């Protein structure tokens, strides 16, 4: 398997982590094997609600179909019910479980497009004091209190886990349908200063971003890149990294390489588990070297 991160890329990334200048983004792949994949939920709904294209595994598209045929909250309520019926947690004691590895790092901000609270749980198991917050992206959420209302500043011991696309406990906050993603992107581009708290904006513009658990074709990945990364000031950018499963076909691999090169983002070709295993080993080596030098 070809892995494109160089030794120098790793060195820069590890040093950024040491300074607290790295911000992980967690996607659905970080929960692989614990929660059903979007494609699995899509196929379930295809059969349950007689979606015309029986081969479709695009959850966002099928959620849009359900929203039109019922009402906009219908697919969100269905998803909440599914989470409650199939509530499982990762094996946080596994040494290379992604949330477990990331919780070890001295970082003040963790971001996710997942609806679960797994990152918060993992941080608590490290005896840290995390707070959980979600993006107030629509009118139903404007009056919701925020952990940032009282000038809260996240730290390595008191980090924030920020959910861009909502939390399962509040169905109105979920970004799920095509309309949701488009509305979210428009709101983000027009009202970023009021929607995103200052510590979140600072983490986005002032740290290396580390995307784990996404695929290039995922809606959440596309929206994040279009709304958060592409529009950033080039002269202030730091190294950004995405973990991607290698495509089967070489031509597709070349396309993806070119795509990420244009975005100024480094690619680690492999699974989330493979990446965090290497990340953990390199972080431990770096920490041990620093102790010996001290």
C-alpha positions as CSV (number, residue, x, y, z in Angstrom):
1,X,0.0,0.0,0.0
2,X,1.4,3.4,-1.0
3,X,1.4,5.9,1.8
4,X,2.1,9.5,0.7
5,X,3.0,11.2,4.0
6,X,6.8,11.7,4.1
7,X,8.9,11.7,7.2
8,X,9.0,15.4,7.1
9,X,5.2,15.6,6.9
10,X,5.0,13.4,10.0
11,X,7.6,15.5,11.8
12,X,5.6,18.7,11.2
13,X,2.3,17.1,12.2
14,X,3.7,15.7,15.5
15,X,5.2,19.1,16.4
16,X,1.9,20.8,15.7
17,X,0.2,18.3,18.0
18,X,2.8,19.1,20.7
19,X,1.9,22.8,20.5
20,X,-1.9,22.1,20.4
21,X,-2.0,23.4,16.8
22,X,-3.6,20.4,15.3
23,X,-7.4,20.0,14.9
24,X,-8.8,16.5,14.2
25,X,-12.0,16.2,12.1
26,X,-13.9,12.9,12.6
27,X,-16.1,11.4,10.0
28,X,-18.2,8.2,9.8
29,X,-15.2,6.0,9.1
30,X,-13.8,6.7,12.6
31,X,-16.8,4.6,13.9
32,X,-16.4,1.8,11.4
33,X,-17.7,-1.5,12.8
34,X,-19.6,0.2,15.6
35,X,-22.3,2.2,13.9
36,X,-23.9,1.3,10.6
37,X,-22.4,3.1,7.6
38,X,-24.5,5.6,5.7
39,X,-24.7,3.2,2.8
40,X,-26.1,0.5,5.1
41,X,-28.8,2.9,6.4
42,X,-29.5,4.0,2.8
43,X,-30.1,0.4,1.7
44,X,-32.4,-0.2,4.7
45,X,-34.5,2.8,3.8
46,X,-34.5,1.9,0.1
47,X,-36.3,-1.4,1.0
48,X,-38.4,0.0,3.8
49,X,-39.8,3.0,1.9
50,X,-39.7,1.6,-1.7
51,X,-37.1,4.1,-3.1
52,X,-37.3,3.8,-6.9
53,X,-33.5,3.0,-7.4
54,X,-32.9,-0.2,-5.5
55,X,-29.1,0.1,-6.0
56,X,-28.8,3.5,-4.5
57,X,-26.7,3.7,-1.3
58,X,-26.5,7.5,-1.0
59,X,-28.0,8.3,2.4
60,X,-28.2,12.0,1.7
61,X,-30.2,11.5,-1.5
62,X,-32.6,9.0,0.1
63,X,-33.0,11.2,3.2
64,X,-34.1,14.0,0.8
65,X,-36.6,11.7,-0.8
66,X,-38.1,10.8,2.6
67,X,-38.2,14.5,3.5
68,X,-40.1,15.4,0.4
69,X,-42.5,12.4,0.6
70,X,-43.2,13.0,4.3
71,X,-41.8,16.1,6.0
72,X,-38.3,17.5,6.5
73,X,-38.0,16.2,10.0
74,X,-39.1,12.6,9.1
75,X,-35.7,11.2,8.1
76,X,-34.0,12.8,11.1
77,X,-36.5,11.3,13.5
78,X,-36.1,8.0,11.8
79,X,-32.3,8.2,12.2
80,X,-32.6,9.1,15.9
81,X,-34.8,6.1,16.5
82,X,-32.3,3.9,14.7
83,X,-29.5,5.2,16.9
84,X,-31.5,4.6,20.1
85,X,-32.3,1.0,19.0
86,X,-28.7,0.1,18.0
87,X,-26.8,2.0,20.7
88,X,-23.2,0.6,20.9
89,X,-19.9,2.1,21.9
90,X,-16.4,1.6,20.5
91,X,-13.9,-0.6,22.3
92,X,-12.2,2.4,23.9
93,X,-9.7,0.1,25.7
94,X,-8.4,-1.1,22.3
95,X,-4.9,0.5,21.8
96,X,-5.6,1.6,18.2
97,X,-9.3,2.6,18.4
98,X,-9.3,6.0,16.7
99,X,-11.1,7.9,19.5
100,X,-8.9,6.4,22.1
101,X,-5.7,7.4,20.2
102,X,-6.9,10.9,19.6
103,X,-7.9,11.4,23.2
104,X,-4.3,10.9,24.3
105,X,-3.1,13.9,22.4
106,X,-2.8,17.3,24.1
107,X,-5.3,19.1,21.9
108,X,-7.9,21.8,22.8
109,X,-10.4,21.3,20.0
110,X,-11.8,18.2,18.3
111,X,-14.3,18.6,15.5
112,X,-16.7,16.1,14.0
113,X,-19.5,15.7,11.5
114,X,-20.7,12.6,13.4
115,X,-23.8,12.7,15.6
116,X,-22.5,10.4,18.4
117,X,-20.7,11.3,21.6
118,X,-17.8,8.8,21.2
119,X,-15.0,11.5,21.2
120,X,-16.4,13.0,24.4
121,X,-16.5,9.6,26.1
122,X,-13.0,8.8,25.1
123,X,-11.7,12.1,26.5
124,X,-13.5,11.5,29.8
125,X,-11.8,8.1,30.1
126,X,-8.5,10.0,29.9
127,X,-9.6,12.0,33.0
128,X,-10.0,15.1,30.9
129,X,-13.0,17.4,31.2
130,X,-14.4,17.8,27.7
131,X,-17.4,19.9,26.8
132,X,-19.7,19.1,23.9
133,X,-21.1,21.7,21.5
134,X,-22.9,21.8,18.2
135,X,-23.2,24.3,15.4
136,X,-26.3,26.5,15.6
137,X,-26.8,26.5,11.9
138,X,-30.6,27.0,11.6
139,X,-33.3,29.2,13.1
140,X,-34.6,26.5,15.5
141,X,-31.2,26.5,17.2
142,X,-30.5,30.2,17.5
143,X,-31.8,30.4,21.1
144,X,-29.9,27.4,22.3
145,X,-27.3,28.3,25.0
146,X,-23.6,27.8,24.0
147,X,-20.6,26.7,26.1
148,X,-18.9,29.7,24.5
149,X,-21.4,32.2,25.9
150,X,-19.2,32.8,29.0
151,X,-15.9,33.2,27.1
152,X,-15.0,29.6,27.5
153,X,-11.5,28.9,26.1
154,X,-10.8,25.2,25.4
155,X,-7.5,23.6,26.6
156,X,-5.8,20.2,26.5
157,X,-7.3,19.3,29.8
158,X,-10.7,21.0,29.2
159,X,-11.2,20.5,25.4
160,X,-14.3,21.1,23.3
161,X,-15.8,18.5,20.9
162,X,-17.6,20.5,18.3
163,X,-20.3,18.9,16.1
164,X,-20.7,20.7,12.8
165,X,-23.6,18.6,11.7
166,X,-25.5,18.2,14.9
167,X,-25.9,15.7,17.7
168,X,-28.3,12.7,17.9
169,X,-29.9,14.0,21.1
170,X,-31.3,17.0,19.2
171,X,-32.9,16.0,15.9
172,X,-33.4,19.7,14.8
173,X,-29.6,20.1,14.7
174,X,-28.9,17.2,12.2
175,X,-27.5,18.0,8.8
176,X,-28.8,15.0,6.8
177,X,-30.7,15.8,3.6
178,X,-29.5,17.5,0.4
179,X,-31.4,20.6,1.4
180,X,-29.7,20.5,4.8
181,X,-26.2,20.4,3.3
182,X,-27.0,23.2,0.9
183,X,-28.6,25.3,3.6
184,X,-25.7,24.6,5.9
185,X,-23.1,25.7,3.3
186,X,-25.0,28.9,2.4
187,X,-25.4,29.8,6.1
188,X,-21.7,29.1,6.7
189,X,-20.6,31.3,3.8
190,X,-22.9,34.2,4.6
191,X,-23.0,34.1,8.4
192,X,-19.8,32.5,9.5
193,X,-19.0,35.3,12.0
194,X,-22.3,34.7,13.9
195,X,-22.6,30.9,13.4
196,X,-19.1,29.8,14.4
197,X,-17.7,30.7,17.8
198,X,-14.3,32.4,17.9
199,X,-12.3,29.5,19.3
200,X,-13.7,27.3,16.5
201,X,-12.7,29.8,13.8
202,X,-9.3,30.1,15.4
203,X,-8.8,26.4,15.4
204,X,-9.8,26.2,11.7
205,X,-7.5,29.0,10.6
206,X,-4.6,28.5,13.1
207,X,-3.9,24.8,13.1
208,X,-3.2,21.8,10.9
209,X,-6.5,20.0,10.1
210,X,-6.6,16.3,10.3
211,X,-9.5,14.6,8.5
212,X,-10.1,11.0,9.6
213,X,-13.0,8.8,8.5
214,X,-14.0,10.6,5.3
215,X,-14.2,9.7,1.6
216,X,-13.7,12.2,-1.2
217,X,-17.3,11.6,-2.4
218,X,-18.9,12.1,1.0
219,X,-21.2,15.1,1.2
220,X,-19.9,16.1,4.6
221,X,-16.3,16.1,3.3
222,X,-17.2,18.2,0.3
223,X,-19.1,20.7,2.4
224,X,-16.2,21.0,4.9
225,X,-13.7,21.6,2.2
226,X,-15.8,24.1,0.3
227,X,-16.9,26.0,3.3
228,X,-13.9,25.8,5.6
229,X,-10.7,24.9,3.9
230,X,-10.8,26.3,0.3
231,X,-11.8,29.7,1.4
232,X,-9.0,30.1,4.0
233,X,-6.2,32.6,3.5
234,X,-3.4,30.8,1.6
235,X,-0.5,32.6,3.3
236,X,-1.7,31.4,6.7
237,X,-2.2,27.8,5.9
238,X,-0.5,25.0,7.7
239,X,-0.1,21.4,6.5
240,X,-3.5,19.6,6.4
241,X,-3.9,15.8,6.2
242,X,-6.7,13.5,5.1
243,X,-6.9,9.8,5.6
244,X,-8.4,8.1,2.6
245,X,-8.9,4.5,1.5
246,X,-6.9,3.8,-1.6
247,X,-9.0,3.5,-4.8
248,X,-9.1,0.2,-6.6
249,X,-8.3,1.7,-10.0
250,X,-5.0,3.5,-10.6
251,X,-6.7,6.2,-12.8
252,X,-9.0,7.1,-9.9
253,X,-6.0,7.2,-7.5
254,X,-4.3,9.7,-9.9
255,X,-7.4,11.8,-10.0
256,X,-7.6,11.9,-6.2
257,X,-3.9,12.7,-5.9
258,X,-4.4,15.7,-8.3
259,X,-7.5,16.8,-6.5
260,X,-5.9,16.9,-3.1
261,X,-2.7,18.5,-4.4
262,X,-4.8,21.4,-5.7
263,X,-6.3,21.7,-2.3
264,X,-2.8,21.7,-0.7
265,X,-3.7,18.8,1.5
266,X,-1.5,15.7,2.2
267,X,-3.0,12.2,1.9
268,X,-2.4,9.2,4.0
269,X,-3.7,6.2,1.9
270,X,-5.1,3.7,4.3
271,X,-7.8,3.0,7.0
272,X,-8.5,5.1,10.0
273,X,-7.1,2.3,12.2
274,X,-3.9,2.1,10.2
275,X,-3.4,5.8,10.4
276,X,-4.0,6.1,14.2
277,X,-1.7,3.2,14.8
278,X,1.2,5.0,13.1
279,X,0.2,8.3,14.7
280,X,0.2,6.7,18.2
281,X,3.7,5.1,17.6
282,X,5.2,8.4,16.3
283,X,3.7,10.4,19.1
284,X,5.0,8.0,21.7
285,X,8.5,8.1,20.1
286,X,8.4,11.9,20.0
287,X,7.3,12.1,23.7
288,X,9.9,9.6,24.8
289,X,12.7,11.5,23.0
290,X,11.6,14.7,24.6
291,X,11.7,13.1,28.1
292,X,15.2,11.8,27.5
293,X,16.4,15.2,26.3
294,X,14.8,16.8,29.3
